Amino acid sequence: MIPLLLVALSFNACSSDDDEIINIDSYLKGKWYSYKAVVSAQDKSVDIAVTKTGQYSQFYYEMLFRDDNKVDFSFYKVDNYVSSWETETDSYSINGDVVRIYDDNEAIDFFYNPKEKTMYMRVAGEVEYVGYTTIFLYFRK
């Protein structure tokens, strides 16, 4: 009976459909872009598909993470109703699954999801026709 129990208790099942989880340190380098925004206002939440052109292009960002702990952060800047594509180079650090980007004025945290291989950032502010909101911007390679 004891040998049977030992065999039964020591059996490990392996699944071929386990997702590979990739650590942010090895996956970060390269170009990331925003693909989705989740806008939350009061009691509702709306998912918005984000593209470089189109209705919600103000939520589109690109980040190119380099080997020298620098990131090229590109976005649309609107000034007096004129928009232009701008890129600034900032530094970044990694702490666990959090990537912190530092610009001249602030630090922004991006939270990495190793299972989905995506990152998101959380911002709050005013959005046209919605009012004060919380926005989650999602990024992928």
C-alpha positions as CSV (number, residue, x, y, z in Angstrom):
1,M,0.0,0.0,0.0
2,I,2.8,2.4,0.9
3,P,4.6,2.1,-2.6
4,L,1.2,2.7,-4.2
5,L,0.7,5.9,-2.2
6,L,4.2,7.1,-2.9
7,V,3.6,6.7,-6.7
8,A,0.2,8.4,-6.5
9,L,1.5,11.3,-4.4
10,S,4.7,11.9,-6.5
11,F,3.0,12.1,-9.9
12,N,3.3,15.5,-11.5
13,A,1.1,16.4,-14.5
14,C,2.5,18.5,-17.2
15,S,0.4,20.5,-19.5
16,S,1.6,21.4,-23.0
17,D,-0.7,24.5,-23.1
18,D,1.0,26.3,-20.2
19,D,1.6,29.9,-21.2
20,E,5.2,31.0,-21.2
21,I,5.7,33.8,-18.7
22,I,8.4,36.2,-19.8
23,N,10.3,38.4,-17.3
24,I,10.2,42.1,-18.1
25,D,14.0,42.4,-18.0
26,S,14.4,40.1,-21.0
27,Y,11.3,41.3,-22.9
28,L,11.4,45.1,-22.5
29,K,13.8,46.2,-25.2
30,G,12.2,47.2,-28.5
31,K,9.2,49.2,-29.6
32,W,5.9,49.3,-27.6
33,Y,2.7,51.1,-28.7
34,S,-0.6,51.8,-27.1
35,Y,-3.4,49.8,-28.5
36,K,-6.3,50.2,-26.0
37,A,-7.5,52.8,-23.5
38,V,-10.0,52.0,-20.7
39,V,-11.8,55.2,-19.7
40,S,-13.6,55.2,-16.4
41,A,-16.0,58.0,-15.4
42,Q,-18.3,57.9,-12.4
43,D,-20.1,54.5,-12.6
44,K,-19.1,53.3,-16.1
45,S,-16.1,52.1,-18.0
46,V,-15.5,52.2,-21.8
47,D,-12.9,50.3,-23.8
48,I,-11.5,52.3,-26.7
49,A,-9.4,50.9,-29.5
50,V,-6.4,53.2,-30.0
51,T,-4.7,53.8,-33.3
52,K,-2.1,56.3,-34.6
53,T,-4.8,58.0,-36.7
54,G,-8.5,58.3,-36.0
55,Q,-10.8,59.5,-33.3
56,Y,-8.7,58.6,-30.3
57,S,-5.2,59.2,-31.6
58,Q,-4.6,61.4,-28.6
59,F,-4.2,58.1,-26.6
60,Y,-1.7,56.7,-29.1
61,Y,1.9,56.5,-27.8
62,E,5.1,54.7,-28.9
63,M,8.0,53.8,-26.7
64,L,11.3,52.5,-27.9
65,F,13.3,51.0,-25.0
66,R,17.0,50.9,-25.6
67,D,20.0,49.1,-24.0
68,D,21.3,52.3,-22.3
69,N,18.3,52.6,-20.0
70,K,16.9,55.3,-22.3
71,V,13.5,55.3,-23.9
72,D,12.3,57.3,-26.9
73,F,8.8,58.3,-26.0
74,S,6.7,59.5,-29.0
75,F,3.2,61.2,-28.8
76,Y,0.9,63.7,-30.5
77,K,1.3,67.2,-29.0
78,V,-1.6,69.6,-29.5
79,D,-0.8,73.3,-29.3
80,N,-3.4,75.9,-30.3
81,Y,-5.4,73.3,-32.2
82,V,-2.3,72.2,-34.2
83,S,-1.0,68.7,-33.6
84,S,2.5,67.4,-34.3
85,W,4.2,64.1,-33.7
86,E,7.0,64.6,-31.1
87,T,9.6,62.4,-29.5
88,E,11.5,62.9,-26.3
89,T,14.2,60.8,-24.9
90,D,13.8,59.9,-21.2
91,S,15.5,57.5,-18.8
92,Y,13.8,54.5,-17.2
93,S,14.3,51.9,-14.4
94,I,12.9,48.5,-13.6
95,N,11.7,47.4,-10.2
96,G,10.1,44.0,-10.3
97,D,7.2,44.3,-12.9
98,V,7.1,48.1,-12.7
99,V,8.9,50.2,-15.4
100,R,9.3,53.8,-14.3
101,I,10.0,56.4,-16.9
102,Y,11.5,59.7,-15.8
103,D,11.0,62.9,-17.8
104,D,11.9,66.5,-16.7
105,N,8.8,67.0,-14.6
106,E,7.7,63.6,-13.3
107,A,8.0,59.9,-13.1
108,I,5.4,57.6,-14.7
109,D,4.9,54.0,-13.7
110,F,4.0,51.3,-16.2
111,F,2.8,48.0,-14.8
112,Y,3.9,44.9,-16.7
113,N,1.7,41.8,-17.0
114,P,4.1,38.9,-17.6
115,K,1.3,36.5,-18.6
116,E,-0.1,38.7,-21.3
117,K,3.2,40.5,-22.2
118,T,1.5,43.9,-21.9
119,M,2.0,47.0,-19.8
120,Y,-0.4,49.6,-18.7
121,M,-0.2,53.1,-17.2
122,R,-2.9,54.9,-15.1
123,V,-3.6,58.6,-15.5
124,A,-6.4,60.8,-14.3
125,G,-7.8,64.0,-15.8
126,E,-10.4,65.6,-17.9
127,V,-11.6,64.1,-21.2
128,E,-13.8,66.0,-23.6
129,Y,-17.5,65.3,-23.0
130,V,-16.8,62.8,-20.2
131,G,-15.4,65.0,-17.4
132,Y,-13.0,63.8,-14.7
133,T,-11.9,60.3,-15.5
134,T,-9.3,57.6,-14.8
135,I,-7.7,56.3,-17.9
136,F,-5.7,53.1,-18.2
137,L,-3.5,53.0,-21.4
138,Y,-2.4,49.5,-22.5
139,F,0.8,48.9,-24.4
140,R,2.2,45.9,-26.3
141,K,5.1,45.1,-28.6
